[in-house]
């Protein structure tokens, strides 16, 4: 019981510290105007992954139709 309580407190502490660090980082990026660069890079990565998945899906569909 004591180990579970200690683990729970540890997880809550780590989560709180991580949330504060993320907030501070987001505020810093926003104040420097670099948040738009981060958003653009992430959008480009996700668009690339989506395009790749569509390409693979079409390729698999073509192979399935051949059989």
mmJSON file of the N, C-alpha and C atoms, coordinates in Angstrom:
{"data_MODEL":{"atom_site":{
"group_PDB":["ATOM","ATOM","ATOM","ATOM","ATOM","ATOM","ATOM","ATOM","ATOM","ATOM","ATOM","ATOM","ATOM","ATOM","ATOM","ATOM","ATOM","ATOM","ATOM","ATOM","ATOM","ATOM","ATOM","ATOM","ATOM","ATOM","ATOM","ATOM","ATOM","ATOM","ATOM","ATOM","ATOM","ATOM","ATOM","ATOM","ATOM","ATOM","ATOM","ATOM","ATOM","ATOM","ATOM","ATOM","ATOM","ATOM","ATOM","ATOM","ATOM","ATOM","ATOM","ATOM","ATOM","ATOM","ATOM","ATOM","ATOM","ATOM","ATOM","ATOM","ATOM","ATOM","ATOM","ATOM","ATOM","ATOM","ATOM","ATOM","ATOM","ATOM","ATOM","ATOM","ATOM","ATOM","ATOM","ATOM","ATOM","ATOM","ATOM","ATOM","ATOM","ATOM","ATOM","ATOM","ATOM","ATOM","ATOM","ATOM","ATOM","ATOM","ATOM","ATOM","ATOM","ATOM","ATOM","ATOM","ATOM","ATOM","ATOM","ATOM","ATOM","ATOM","ATOM","ATOM","ATOM","ATOM","ATOM","ATOM","ATOM","ATOM","ATOM","ATOM","ATOM","ATOM","ATOM","ATOM","ATOM","ATOM","ATOM","ATOM","ATOM","ATOM","ATOM","ATOM","ATOM","ATOM","ATOM","ATOM","ATOM","ATOM","ATOM","ATOM","ATOM","ATOM","ATOM","ATOM","ATOM","ATOM","ATOM","ATOM","ATOM","ATOM","ATOM","ATOM","ATOM","ATOM","ATOM","ATOM","ATOM","ATOM","ATOM","ATOM","ATOM","ATOM","ATOM","ATOM","ATOM","ATOM","ATOM","ATOM","ATOM","ATOM","ATOM","ATOM","ATOM","ATOM","ATOM","ATOM","ATOM","ATOM","ATOM","ATOM","ATOM","ATOM","ATOM","ATOM","ATOM","ATOM","ATOM","ATOM","ATOM","ATOM","ATOM","ATOM","ATOM","ATOM","ATOM","ATOM","ATOM","ATOM","ATOM","ATOM","ATOM","ATOM","ATOM","ATOM","ATOM","ATOM","ATOM","ATOM","ATOM"],
"id":[1,2,3,4,5,6,7,8,9,10,11,12,13,14,15,16,17,18,19,20,21,22,23,24,25,26,27,28,29,30,31,32,33,34,35,36,37,38,39,40,41,42,43,44,45,46,47,48,49,50,51,52,53,54,55,56,57,58,59,60,61,62,63,64,65,66,67,68,69,70,71,72,73,74,75,76,77,78,79,80,81,82,83,84,85,86,87,88,89,90,91,92,93,94,95,96,97,98,99,100,101,102,103,104,105,106,107,108,109,110,111,112,113,114,115,116,117,118,119,120,121,122,123,124,125,126,127,128,129,130,131,132,133,134,135,136,137,138,139,140,141,142,143,144,145,146,147,148,149,150,151,152,153,154,155,156,157,158,159,160,161,162,163,164,165,166,167,168,169,170,171,172,173,174,175,176,177,178,179,180,181,182,183,184,185,186,187,188,189,190,191,192,193,194,195,196,197,198,199,200,201],
"type_symbol":["N","C","C","N","C","C","N","C","C","N","C","C","N","C","C","N","C","C","N","C","C","N","C","C","N","C","C","N","C","C","N","C","C","N","C","C","N","C","C","N","C","C","N","C","C","N","C","C","N","C","C","N","C","C","N","C","C","N","C","C","N","C","C","N","C","C","N","C","C","N","C","C","N","C","C","N","C","C","N","C","C","N","C","C","N","C","C","N","C","C","N","C","C","N","C","C","N","C","C","N","C","C","N","C","C","N","C","C","N","C","C","N","C","C","N","C","C","N","C","C","N","C","C","N","C","C","N","C","C","N","C","C","N","C","C","N","C","C","N","C","C","N","C","C","N","C","C","N","C","C","N","C","C","N","C","C","N","C","C","N","C","C","N","C","C","N","C","C","N","C","C","N","C","C","N","C","C","N","C","C","N","C","C","N","C","C","N","C","C","N","C","C","N","C","C","N","C","C","N","C","C"],
"label_atom_id":["N","CA","C","N","CA","C","N","CA","C","N","CA","C","N","CA","C","N","CA","C","N","CA","C","N","CA","C","N","CA","C","N","CA","C","N","CA","C","N","CA","C","N","CA","C","N","CA","C","N","CA","C","N","CA","C","N","CA","C","N","CA","C","N","CA","C","N","CA","C","N","CA","C","N","CA","C","N","CA","C","N","CA","C","N","CA","C","N","CA","C","N","CA","C","N","CA","C","N","CA","C","N","CA","C","N","CA","C","N","CA","C","N","CA","C","N","CA","C","N","CA","C","N","CA","C","N","CA","C","N","CA","C","N","CA","C","N","CA","C","N","CA","C","N","CA","C","N","CA","C","N","CA","C","N","CA","C","N","CA","C","N","CA","C","N","CA","C","N","CA","C","N","CA","C","N","CA","C","N","CA","C","N","CA","C","N","CA","C","N","CA","C","N","CA","C","N","CA","C","N","CA","C","N","CA","C","N","CA","C","N","CA","C","N","CA","C","N","CA","C","N","CA","C","N","CA","C","N","CA","C","N","CA","C"],
"label_alt_id":[null,null,null,null,null,null,null,null,null,null,null,null,null,null,null,null,null,null,null,null,null,null,null,null,null,null,null,null,null,null,null,null,null,null,null,null,null,null,null,null,null,null,null,null,null,null,null,null,null,null,null,null,null,null,null,null,null,null,null,null,null,null,null,null,null,null,null,null,null,null,null,null,null,null,null,null,null,null,null,null,null,null,null,null,null,null,null,null,null,null,null,null,null,null,null,null,null,null,null,null,null,null,null,null,null,null,null,null,null,null,null,null,null,null,null,null,null,null,null,null,null,null,null,null,null,null,null,null,null,null,null,null,null,null,null,null,null,null,null,null,null,null,null,null,null,null,null,null,null,null,null,null,null,null,null,null,null,null,null,null,null,null,null,null,null,null,null,null,null,null,null,null,null,null,null,null,null,null,null,null,null,null,null,null,null,null,null,null,null,null,null,null,null,null,null,null,null,null,null,null,null],
"label_comp_id":["UNK","UNK","UNK","UNK","UNK","UNK","UNK","UNK","UNK","UNK","UNK","UNK","UNK","UNK","UNK","UNK","UNK","UNK","UNK","UNK","UNK","UNK","UNK","UNK","UNK","UNK","UNK","UNK","UNK","UNK","UNK","UNK","UNK","UNK","UNK","UNK","UNK","UNK","UNK","UNK","UNK","UNK","UNK","UNK","UNK","UNK","UNK","UNK","UNK","UNK","UNK","UNK","UNK","UNK","UNK","UNK","UNK","UNK","UNK","UNK","UNK","UNK","UNK","UNK","UNK","UNK","UNK","UNK","UNK","UNK","UNK","UNK","UNK","UNK","UNK","UNK","UNK","UNK","UNK","UNK","UNK","UNK","UNK","UNK","UNK","UNK","UNK","UNK","UNK","UNK","UNK","UNK","UNK","UNK","UNK","UNK","UNK","UNK","UNK","UNK","UNK","UNK","UNK","UNK","UNK","UNK","UNK","UNK","UNK","UNK","UNK","UNK","UNK","UNK","UNK","UNK","UNK","UNK","UNK","UNK","UNK","UNK","UNK","UNK","UNK","UNK","UNK","UNK","UNK","UNK","UNK","UNK","UNK","UNK","UNK","UNK","UNK","UNK","UNK","UNK","UNK","UNK","UNK","UNK","UNK","UNK","UNK","UNK","UNK","UNK","UNK","UNK","UNK","UNK","UNK","UNK","UNK","UNK","UNK","UNK","UNK","UNK","UNK","UNK","UNK","UNK","UNK","UNK","UNK","UNK","UNK","UNK","UNK","UNK","UNK","UNK","UNK","UNK","UNK","UNK","UNK","UNK","UNK","UNK","UNK","UNK","UNK","UNK","UNK","UNK","UNK","UNK","UNK","UNK","UNK","UNK","UNK","UNK","UNK","UNK","UNK"],
"label_asym_id":["A","A","A","A","A","A","A","A","A","A","A","A","A","A","A","A","A","A","A","A","A","A","A","A","A","A","A","A","A","A","A","A","A","A","A","A","A","A","A","A","A","A","A","A","A","A","A","A","A","A","A","A","A","A","A","A","A","A","A","A","A","A","A","A","A","A","A","A","A","A","A","A","A","A","A","A","A","A","A","A","A","A","A","A","A","A","A","A","A","A","A","A","A","A","A","A","A","A","A","A","A","A","A","A","A","A","A","A","A","A","A","A","A","A","A","A","A","A","A","A","A","A","A","A","A","A","A","A","A","A","A","A","A","A","A","A","A","A","A","A","A","A","A","A","A","A","A","A","A","A","A","A","A","A","A","A","A","A","A","A","A","A","A","A","A","A","A","A","A","A","A","A","A","A","A","A","A","A","A","A","A","A","A","A","A","A","A","A","A","A","A","A","A","A","A","A","A","A","A","A","A"],
"label_entity_id":["1","1","1","1","1","1","1","1","1","1","1","1","1","1","1","1","1","1","1","1","1","1","1","1","1","1","1","1","1","1","1","1","1","1","1","1","1","1","1","1","1","1","1","1","1","1","1","1","1","1","1","1","1","1","1","1","1","1","1","1","1","1","1","1","1","1","1","1","1","1","1","1","1","1","1","1","1","1","1","1","1","1","1","1","1","1","1","1","1","1","1","1","1","1","1","1","1","1","1","1","1","1","1","1","1","1","1","1","1","1","1","1","1","1","1","1","1","1","1","1","1","1","1","1","1","1","1","1","1","1","1","1","1","1","1","1","1","1","1","1","1","1","1","1","1","1","1","1","1","1","1","1","1","1","1","1","1","1","1","1","1","1","1","1","1","1","1","1","1","1","1","1","1","1","1","1","1","1","1","1","1","1","1","1","1","1","1","1","1","1","1","1","1","1","1","1","1","1","1","1","1"],
"label_seq_id":[1,1,1,2,2,2,3,3,3,4,4,4,5,5,5,6,6,6,7,7,7,8,8,8,9,9,9,10,10,10,11,11,11,12,12,12,13,13,13,14,14,14,15,15,15,16,16,16,17,17,17,18,18,18,19,19,19,20,20,20,21,21,21,22,22,22,23,23,23,24,24,24,25,25,25,26,26,26,27,27,27,28,28,28,29,29,29,30,30,30,31,31,31,32,32,32,33,33,33,34,34,34,35,35,35,36,36,36,37,37,37,38,38,38,39,39,39,40,40,40,41,41,41,42,42,42,43,43,43,44,44,44,45,45,45,46,46,46,47,47,47,48,48,48,49,49,49,50,50,50,51,51,51,52,52,52,53,53,53,54,54,54,55,55,55,56,56,56,57,57,57,58,58,58,59,59,59,60,60,60,61,61,61,62,62,62,63,63,63,64,64,64,65,65,65,66,66,66,67,67,67],
"pdbx_PDB_ins_code":[null,null,null,null,null,null,null,null,null,null,null,null,null,null,null,null,null,null,null,null,null,null,null,null,null,null,null,null,null,null,null,null,null,null,null,null,null,null,null,null,null,null,null,null,null,null,null,null,null,null,null,null,null,null,null,null,null,null,null,null,null,null,null,null,null,null,null,null,null,null,null,null,null,null,null,null,null,null,null,null,null,null,null,null,null,null,null,null,null,null,null,null,null,null,null,null,null,null,null,null,null,null,null,null,null,null,null,null,null,null,null,null,null,null,null,null,null,null,null,null,null,null,null,null,null,null,null,null,null,null,null,null,null,null,null,null,null,null,null,null,null,null,null,null,null,null,null,null,null,null,null,null,null,null,null,null,null,null,null,null,null,null,null,null,null,null,null,null,null,null,null,null,null,null,null,null,null,null,null,null,null,null,null,null,null,null,null,null,null,null,null,null,null,null,null,null,null,null,null,null,null],
"Cartn_x":[0.831,0.0,0.871,1.936,2.82,3.575,3.957,4.655,3.748,2.476,1.535,1.332,1.248,1.087,2.31,3.491,4.724,4.827,4.449,4.496,3.511,2.335,1.328,1.807,2.374,2.894,4.027,4.895,6.014,5.502,4.513,3.95,3.299,2.562,1.929,2.968,4.057,5.126,5.786,6.102,6.728,5.785,4.501,3.521,3.42,3.435,3.356,4.585,5.758,6.998,7.005,6.579,6.549,5.553,4.414,3.408,3.935,4.625,5.192,6.276,7.096,8.158,7.561,6.498,5.862,5.235,4.611,3.995,5.054,6.148,7.237,7.842,8.039,8.607,7.658,6.372,5.393,5.338,5.403,5.389,6.627,7.783,9.021,8.959,8.509,8.412,7.412,6.303,5.277,5.797,6.523,7.02,8.102,8.862,9.901,9.361,8.118,7.534,7.945,8.601,9.076,8.028,6.922,5.878,5.32,5.328,4.819,5.736,7.028,7.977,7.714,7.495,7.233,5.947,4.902,3.624,3.766,4.512,4.721,5.479,6.516,7.292,6.422,5.655,4.777,3.713,3.135,2.126,2.733,3.963,4.653,4.914,5.343,5.611,4.329,3.243,1.981,1.426,1.604,1.155,1.952,3.246,4.079,3.667,3.389,2.939,1.604,0.688,-0.617,-0.468,0.37,0.586,1.193,2.116,2.737,1.714,0.84,-0.19,-1.16,-1.534,-2.417,-1.726,-0.44,0.337,0.393,0.696,0.77,-0.594,-1.675,-3.022,-3.381,-3.065,-3.353,-2.536,-1.297,-0.432,-0.957,-1.391,-1.936,-3.238,-4.097,-5.361,-5.093,-4.112,-3.756,-3.29,-2.483,-2.006,-3.147,-4.112,-5.247,-6.14,-6.278,-7.108,-6.461,-5.143,-4.445,-4.66,-4.884,-5.069,-6.478],
"Cartn_y":[-1.198,0.0,1.256,1.229,2.382,2.606,1.516,1.638,2.264,1.888,2.454,3.942,4.326,5.724,6.526,5.992,6.679,6.797,5.748,5.775,6.806,6.875,7.841,9.273,9.536,10.871,11.224,10.256,10.481,10.811,10.078,10.327,11.705,12.067,13.39,14.506,14.297,15.287,15.457,14.351,14.397,15.054,14.714,15.297,16.803,17.249,18.684,19.411,18.836,19.46,19.508,18.431,18.387,19.404,19.542,20.505,21.931,22.23,23.567,23.832,22.831,22.995,23.223,22.496,22.664,24.041,24.501,25.825,26.909,26.762,27.742,27.727,26.537,26.435,27.029,26.739,27.277,28.795,29.327,30.784,31.413,30.765,31.283,31.256,30.138,30.032,31.034,31.211,32.152,33.586,33.924,35.293,35.591,34.579,34.78,34.64,34.216,34.038,32.739,31.86,30.6,29.491,29.754,28.739,28.417,29.417,29.196,28.257,28.332,27.418,25.994,25.837,24.514,23.937,24.744,24.291,23.926,24.715,24.439,23.139,22.915,21.672,20.468,20.561,19.447,19.191,20.25,20.076,19.424,19.797,19.197,17.717,17.378,15.97,15.153,15.663,14.924,14.826,15.865,15.809,14.759,14.68,13.668,12.264,12.054,10.735,10.383,11.335,11.094,10.754,11.508,11.247,9.862,9.484,8.168,7.062,7.245,6.245,6.11,7.221,7.172,6.44,6.735,6.076,4.564,4.161,2.737,2.074,2.758,2.202,1.964,2.916,2.758,1.605,1.511,0.443,-0.931,-1.046,-2.315,-2.637,-1.622,-1.863,-2.351,-1.793,-2.221,-3.675,-4.044,-5.42,-6.391,-5.967,-6.822,-7.047,-6.041,-6.17,-7.106,-7.18,-8.047,-9.519,-9.859,-11.276,-11.721],
"Cartn_z":[0.0,0.0,0.0,0.796,0.899,-0.408,-1.077,-2.359,-3.417,-3.403,-4.372,-4.127,-2.87,-2.516,-2.936,-2.673,-3.053,-4.57,-5.29,-6.747,-7.298,-6.712,-7.146,-6.917,-5.756,-5.454,-6.404,-6.686,-7.609,-9.009,-9.474,-10.81,-10.865,-9.841,-9.8,-9.789,-9.067,-9.007,-10.367,-11.022,-12.344,-13.356,-13.295,-14.209,-14.017,-12.79,-12.504,-13.029,-12.803,-13.284,-14.803,-15.457,-16.918,-17.473,-16.832,-17.292,-17.176,-16.087,-15.917,-16.958,-17.253,-18.249,-19.634,-19.951,-21.252,-21.387,-20.333,-20.351,-20.529,-19.802,-19.91,-21.311,-21.876,-23.214,-24.247,-24.124,-25.07,-24.983,-23.776,-23.612,-24.243,-24.068,-24.637,-26.161,-26.725,-28.179,-28.732,-28.025,-28.479,-28.43,-27.383,-27.256,-28.29,-28.708,-29.718,-31.136,-31.283,-32.597,-33.269,-32.54,-33.126,-33.064,-32.398,-32.301,-33.676,-34.563,-35.915,-36.698,-36.434,-37.072,-36.596,-35.306,-34.741,-35.325,-35.39,-35.931,-37.404,-38.158,-39.584,-39.786,-39.0,-39.117,-38.774,-37.696,-37.315,-38.372,-38.93,-39.979,-41.215,-41.563,-42.708,-42.47,-41.274,-40.943,-41.036,-40.446,-40.485,-41.902,-42.713,-44.106,-44.875,-44.608,-45.251,-44.86,-43.591,-43.124,-43.77,-43.836,-44.446,-45.924,-46.639,-48.062,-48.268,-47.423,-47.509,-47.284,-46.307,-46.033,-47.195,-47.813,-48.978,-50.125,-50.336,-51.386,-51.161,-49.949,-49.617,-49.779,-49.372,-49.497,-50.958,-51.806,-53.238,-53.829,-53.406,-53.91,-53.486,-52.244,-51.746,-52.453,-52.653,-53.37,-54.784,-55.441,-56.797,-56.803,-55.818,-55.711,-55.419,-54.592,-54.271,-55.494,-56.334,-57.534,-58.552,-58.576,-59.514,-59.21,-57.978,-57.586,-57.726],
"occupancy":[1.0,1.0,1.0,1.0,1.0,1.0,1.0,1.0,1.0,1.0,1.0,1.0,1.0,1.0,1.0,1.0,1.0,1.0,1.0,1.0,1.0,1.0,1.0,1.0,1.0,1.0,1.0,1.0,1.0,1.0,1.0,1.0,1.0,1.0,1.0,1.0,1.0,1.0,1.0,1.0,1.0,1.0,1.0,1.0,1.0,1.0,1.0,1.0,1.0,1.0,1.0,1.0,1.0,1.0,1.0,1.0,1.0,1.0,1.0,1.0,1.0,1.0,1.0,1.0,1.0,1.0,1.0,1.0,1.0,1.0,1.0,1.0,1.0,1.0,1.0,1.0,1.0,1.0,1.0,1.0,1.0,1.0,1.0,1.0,1.0,1.0,1.0,1.0,1.0,1.0,1.0,1.0,1.0,1.0,1.0,1.0,1.0,1.0,1.0,1.0,1.0,1.0,1.0,1.0,1.0,1.0,1.0,1.0,1.0,1.0,1.0,1.0,1.0,1.0,1.0,1.0,1.0,1.0,1.0,1.0,1.0,1.0,1.0,1.0,1.0,1.0,1.0,1.0,1.0,1.0,1.0,1.0,1.0,1.0,1.0,1.0,1.0,1.0,1.0,1.0,1.0,1.0,1.0,1.0,1.0,1.0,1.0,1.0,1.0,1.0,1.0,1.0,1.0,1.0,1.0,1.0,1.0,1.0,1.0,1.0,1.0,1.0,1.0,1.0,1.0,1.0,1.0,1.0,1.0,1.0,1.0,1.0,1.0,1.0,1.0,1.0,1.0,1.0,1.0,1.0,1.0,1.0,1.0,1.0,1.0,1.0,1.0,1.0,1.0,1.0,1.0,1.0,1.0,1.0,1.0,1.0,1.0,1.0,1.0,1.0,1.0],
"B_iso_or_equiv":[0.0,0.0,0.0,0.0,0.0,0.0,0.0,0.0,0.0,0.0,0.0,0.0,0.0,0.0,0.0,0.0,0.0,0.0,0.0,0.0,0.0,0.0,0.0,0.0,0.0,0.0,0.0,0.0,0.0,0.0,0.0,0.0,0.0,0.0,0.0,0.0,0.0,0.0,0.0,0.0,0.0,0.0,0.0,0.0,0.0,0.0,0.0,0.0,0.0,0.0,0.0,0.0,0.0,0.0,0.0,0.0,0.0,0.0,0.0,0.0,0.0,0.0,0.0,0.0,0.0,0.0,0.0,0.0,0.0,0.0,0.0,0.0,0.0,0.0,0.0,0.0,0.0,0.0,0.0,0.0,0.0,0.0,0.0,0.0,0.0,0.0,0.0,0.0,0.0,0.0,0.0,0.0,0.0,0.0,0.0,0.0,0.0,0.0,0.0,0.0,0.0,0.0,0.0,0.0,0.0,0.0,0.0,0.0,0.0,0.0,0.0,0.0,0.0,0.0,0.0,0.0,0.0,0.0,0.0,0.0,0.0,0.0,0.0,0.0,0.0,0.0,0.0,0.0,0.0,0.0,0.0,0.0,0.0,0.0,0.0,0.0,0.0,0.0,0.0,0.0,0.0,0.0,0.0,0.0,0.0,0.0,0.0,0.0,0.0,0.0,0.0,0.0,0.0,0.0,0.0,0.0,0.0,0.0,0.0,0.0,0.0,0.0,0.0,0.0,0.0,0.0,0.0,0.0,0.0,0.0,0.0,0.0,0.0,0.0,0.0,0.0,0.0,0.0,0.0,0.0,0.0,0.0,0.0,0.0,0.0,0.0,0.0,0.0,0.0,0.0,0.0,0.0,0.0,0.0,0.0,0.0,0.0,0.0,0.0,0.0,0.0],
"pdbx_formal_charge":[null,null,null,null,null,null,null,null,null,null,null,null,null,null,null,null,null,null,null,null,null,null,null,null,null,null,null,null,null,null,null,null,null,null,null,null,null,null,null,null,null,null,null,null,null,null,null,null,null,null,null,null,null,null,null,null,null,null,null,null,null,null,null,null,null,null,null,null,null,null,null,null,null,null,null,null,null,null,null,null,null,null,null,null,null,null,null,null,null,null,null,null,null,null,null,null,null,null,null,null,null,null,null,null,null,null,null,null,null,null,null,null,null,null,null,null,null,null,null,null,null,null,null,null,null,null,null,null,null,null,null,null,null,null,null,null,null,null,null,null,null,null,null,null,null,null,null,null,null,null,null,null,null,null,null,null,null,null,null,null,null,null,null,null,null,null,null,null,null,null,null,null,null,null,null,null,null,null,null,null,null,null,null,null,null,null,null,null,null,null,null,null,null,null,null,null,null,null,null,null,null],
"auth_seq_id":[1,1,1,2,2,2,3,3,3,4,4,4,5,5,5,6,6,6,7,7,7,8,8,8,9,9,9,10,10,10,11,11,11,12,12,12,13,13,13,14,14,14,15,15,15,16,16,16,17,17,17,18,18,18,19,19,19,20,20,20,21,21,21,22,22,22,23,23,23,24,24,24,25,25,25,26,26,26,27,27,27,28,28,28,29,29,29,30,30,30,31,31,31,32,32,32,33,33,33,34,34,34,35,35,35,36,36,36,37,37,37,38,38,38,39,39,39,40,40,40,41,41,41,42,42,42,43,43,43,44,44,44,45,45,45,46,46,46,47,47,47,48,48,48,49,49,49,50,50,50,51,51,51,52,52,52,53,53,53,54,54,54,55,55,55,56,56,56,57,57,57,58,58,58,59,59,59,60,60,60,61,61,61,62,62,62,63,63,63,64,64,64,65,65,65,66,66,66,67,67,67],
"auth_comp_id":["UNK","UNK","UNK","UNK","UNK","UNK","UNK","UNK","UNK","UNK","UNK","UNK","UNK","UNK","UNK","UNK","UNK","UNK","UNK","UNK","UNK","UNK","UNK","UNK","UNK","UNK","UNK","UNK","UNK","UNK","UNK","UNK","UNK","UNK","UNK","UNK","UNK","UNK","UNK","UNK","UNK","UNK","UNK","UNK","UNK","UNK","UNK","UNK","UNK","UNK","UNK","UNK","UNK","UNK","UNK","UNK","UNK","UNK","UNK","UNK","UNK","UNK","UNK","UNK","UNK","UNK","UNK","UNK","UNK","UNK","UNK","UNK","UNK","UNK","UNK","UNK","UNK","UNK","UNK","UNK","UNK","UNK","UNK","UNK","UNK","UNK","UNK","UNK","UNK","UNK","UNK","UNK","UNK","UNK","UNK","UNK","UNK","UNK","UNK","UNK","UNK","UNK","UNK","UNK","UNK","UNK","UNK","UNK","UNK","UNK","UNK","UNK","UNK","UNK","UNK","UNK","UNK","UNK","UNK","UNK","UNK","UNK","UNK","UNK","UNK","UNK","UNK","UNK","UNK","UNK","UNK","UNK","UNK","UNK","UNK","UNK","UNK","UNK","UNK","UNK","UNK","UNK","UNK","UNK","UNK","UNK","UNK","UNK","UNK","UNK","UNK","UNK","UNK","UNK","UNK","UNK","UNK","UNK","UNK","UNK","UNK","UNK","UNK","UNK","UNK","UNK","UNK","UNK","UNK","UNK","UNK","UNK","UNK","UNK","UNK","UNK","UNK","UNK","UNK","UNK","UNK","UNK","UNK","UNK","UNK","UNK","UNK","UNK","UNK","UNK","UNK","UNK","UNK","UNK","UNK","UNK","UNK","UNK","UNK","UNK","UNK"],
"auth_asym_id":["A","A","A","A","A","A","A","A","A","A","A","A","A","A","A","A","A","A","A","A","A","A","A","A","A","A","A","A","A","A","A","A","A","A","A","A","A","A","A","A","A","A","A","A","A","A","A","A","A","A","A","A","A","A","A","A","A","A","A","A","A","A","A","A","A","A","A","A","A","A","A","A","A","A","A","A","A","A","A","A","A","A","A","A","A","A","A","A","A","A","A","A","A","A","A","A","A","A","A","A","A","A","A","A","A","A","A","A","A","A","A","A","A","A","A","A","A","A","A","A","A","A","A","A","A","A","A","A","A","A","A","A","A","A","A","A","A","A","A","A","A","A","A","A","A","A","A","A","A","A","A","A","A","A","A","A","A","A","A","A","A","A","A","A","A","A","A","A","A","A","A","A","A","A","A","A","A","A","A","A","A","A","A","A","A","A","A","A","A","A","A","A","A","A","A","A","A","A","A","A","A"],
"auth_atom_id":["N","CA","C","N","CA","C","N","CA","C","N","CA","C","N","CA","C","N","CA","C","N","CA","C","N","CA","C","N","CA","C","N","CA","C","N","CA","C","N","CA","C","N","CA","C","N","CA","C","N","CA","C","N","CA","C","N","CA","C","N","CA","C","N","CA","C","N","CA","C","N","CA","C","N","CA","C","N","CA","C","N","CA","C","N","CA","C","N","CA","C","N","CA","C","N","CA","C","N","CA","C","N","CA","C","N","CA","C","N","CA","C","N","CA","C","N","CA","C","N","CA","C","N","CA","C","N","CA","C","N","CA","C","N","CA","C","N","CA","C","N","CA","C","N","CA","C","N","CA","C","N","CA","C","N","CA","C","N","CA","C","N","CA","C","N","CA","C","N","CA","C","N","CA","C","N","CA","C","N","CA","C","N","CA","C","N","CA","C","N","CA","C","N","CA","C","N","CA","C","N","CA","C","N","CA","C","N","CA","C","N","CA","C","N","CA","C","N","CA","C","N","CA","C","N","CA","C","N","CA","C","N","CA","C"],
"pdbx_PDB_model_num":[1,1,1,1,1,1,1,1,1,1,1,1,1,1,1,1,1,1,1,1,1,1,1,1,1,1,1,1,1,1,1,1,1,1,1,1,1,1,1,1,1,1,1,1,1,1,1,1,1,1,1,1,1,1,1,1,1,1,1,1,1,1,1,1,1,1,1,1,1,1,1,1,1,1,1,1,1,1,1,1,1,1,1,1,1,1,1,1,1,1,1,1,1,1,1,1,1,1,1,1,1,1,1,1,1,1,1,1,1,1,1,1,1,1,1,1,1,1,1,1,1,1,1,1,1,1,1,1,1,1,1,1,1,1,1,1,1,1,1,1,1,1,1,1,1,1,1,1,1,1,1,1,1,1,1,1,1,1,1,1,1,1,1,1,1,1,1,1,1,1,1,1,1,1,1,1,1,1,1,1,1,1,1,1,1,1,1,1,1,1,1,1,1,1,1,1,1,1,1,1,1]
}}}
